[in-house]
Amino acid sequence: MKDLFGEIAHIDGGLRDLETKLDDAEQLSRKLVRLCGILITGMHRDSSTVDKELEEAKIMAVGLMKIEDANENMKVHALQEYAEAFIFYSIITKREVPGSEETGVGDKAYLLGMMDAVGELKREVFEALSKNDVARAEAYTNTMQDIYDACRGIRYQEHVLPGFRRKQDVARVLIESCTSELLHFKH
C-alpha cells in the first residue's frame, strides 16, 4: 500500500502553491486596476508621471499574464483596464489607435479596453470644446467613431466576450452625444 499520508501531503502542497499563485494574481490584478485608474486620470490632467506609470502598468500586465492558473475573468478585467489606458495614451500622444499585439494583452482584453477608451475620449472632446478647440474635439470624435465602426460587427455571446455588447451600446451613445455637442457648438 502506498504511503497515504505522503500522497495527501503532496496534494496539499500542490494546492497550497496554487492558492498562493491565485492570491498573488488577485493582488496584482487589483494593483493594476488601481494604477490604470490613476494613469488615466493623469492623462486627462497632463501629469508628468504618465510615462513612468504606463511602464509600471505594463510590467504588472505582463506579470499577470504569466500567472497561468489565475481566474481568466479576473485577468481579462484587469488587462482590459491596462488596454484602455494604453490605447487612450496612444491616441492622446501619437494620434493613433494601437493594434492588439501592440498592447500585448490578448484579443478579449484589447476589444473591451478599446470600447472603454471611447469613454475617455468623450471626456477629451468636452475638454477640447471647453477650450474652443473644435479641431481637436472633432479629431477625437472621429477616432471614437472609427473605433466603433471597426468593432461594429463584433457580436458574440456573453460568455465568449463578457460585457462587450453593453460597451458597444454605451460607445454609440457617447459618440452621438459628442456629435450632437459638436453640431451645437458650431452653430
N, C-alpha and C positions, 0 to 999 in steps of 0.2 A: 504494500500500500504506500502511495505517495505521502510525502510529508504535507499533510493538510494545512497545518499551521504556517508552514513555509509558503505554500501556494497562496493562501489568503493574504499573508504579509506582502507577497509580491504584487498581488492585485491591488491591495490597499495602497502600496507605494505608487503604483501607476496612476491610481485615481487621485491621490494627493498631488502628484505632479500636474495632472490635468486641471485640477481645481486651481492650483497656483497660476497656471497659464491663463485660465479663464478669468481669474481675478485680475491678473496683470492686463489682459486685453480690455476688460471693463474699465479699469482705472485709466488706461491710456486713451480709450475712446472718449471718456468724459473730459480728460485734459485737452484732447484735440478739438472737441466741440466748443469748449470754453475759449480756447486760443483762437479758433476761427471766428467766433463772435467778436472778440477783441480786435482781431485783424480787420474784419470788415468795417467795424466802427472806425478804426484808424484810417482806413482808406477813404471813408466819407469825410474825415476831418483832416486829410493830408498829413497824417502823422509821419514823423521821420523814422519811426521804428518798424514800419510796414515790411520792408525788405527782410529785416532780421527775423521778424515774426513769421513771415511766409516760409522762410528757410527752416525755422524751428517746426512749423506745422508739417512741412514736407517730410522731415525726419520722423516725426510722430506717425504720419500716414504710412510711410514705408515700414516702420516698425510694427504697426498694427496689421498690415497686410501679411507680414511674415508669421503671425500667430495663426497657424493653420486650424487649430481646433476651436477657435473662438466662434461665438454665435454669429452667423452670417448677417442676420438683420441688423445686429448691433454694429458690426463692422461697416456695412453699407451706409447706415445712418451717419456715422462719424466721417466716413470717407466722402459722402456727398457734401458734408459741410466744408471739408477741405476743397473739394472740387468747386463748390460755389465760390469760395474765397479765391482760388487760383484763377478761375475763369473771369471773375469780376476784376481781379488785379490785371490780368492780361488785357482785358478790354479797356480799362482805365489808362494803363501805361503804354500799351502797344497798339491800341485801337484794333485789336483782332481777337477773335474767339479761338482759343486753342483747341486742338483735337484731343480725342480721348487718350491716345498714347502719351501725349504731352503732359496730361495731368497725372497719369500713372496709377489711377485709382480703379480701373475696370469700368466696363460699359454701364452697368446699372448706376453706380455712384456718379459717373460722369453725366448721364442723362438727367438724373434727379437734381444734381448740382447745377446743371445748365438751366433748368426751369426755375430754380431758386435765384439764380443770378439775375433773372429778369426783374425780380422784385427790387434788387439792389440798384439796378439800372433806373428803375422808376424813380427812386429817391434822387438819383443824379439828374434826371430830367427835370424834376421840380426844383432842385437846387440851381440848375443852369437857368431855368426860367426866372427864378427869383433874382438872378443877376443880369437879366435881359440878354442872356447868351442863347439866342434861338438856334443858332447853327449847332451848338453842342447838344442842346436838347433834342434837336431833330436827328442828329447822328446817333445818339443813344436810343431814341425811339426806333429808328431804322434797324439798329442792332437787335433790339428786343423783337421786332417783327421778323427779322431774319432767323433768329433762334427759334421762334415759334413756328415759322413756316418749315424750317428744316426738320422739326420734330413732330409736325402735324400728323404725319402718317404712322407714328409710333402708337400702336394700340395693342396692349397685352393685358392679360388677366392680372388681377391684383396680386396674386401670389407670385407672378413672374416679375413684375415691376411695381412694387408696392408704392401707392400714393402718386404715381405718375399722372394718371388721368386728372386727378384733382389739381395737381400742379399745372397741367396744361390749361385747365379751365381758369385758374387764377391768373396765369400769364396772359391769357386772352383778355380778361377784364382789365388787367393792368395796362396792356397795350392800348386798349380802347380808351382808357382814362387819359393816358398820355397824349394820344392822338387828338382827343377832344380838347384837352387843355392847350395843346399847340395851336389848334384852329382858333380857339377862343382868344389866345394870346396875340395871334397875328391880326385879328380883326378888331 
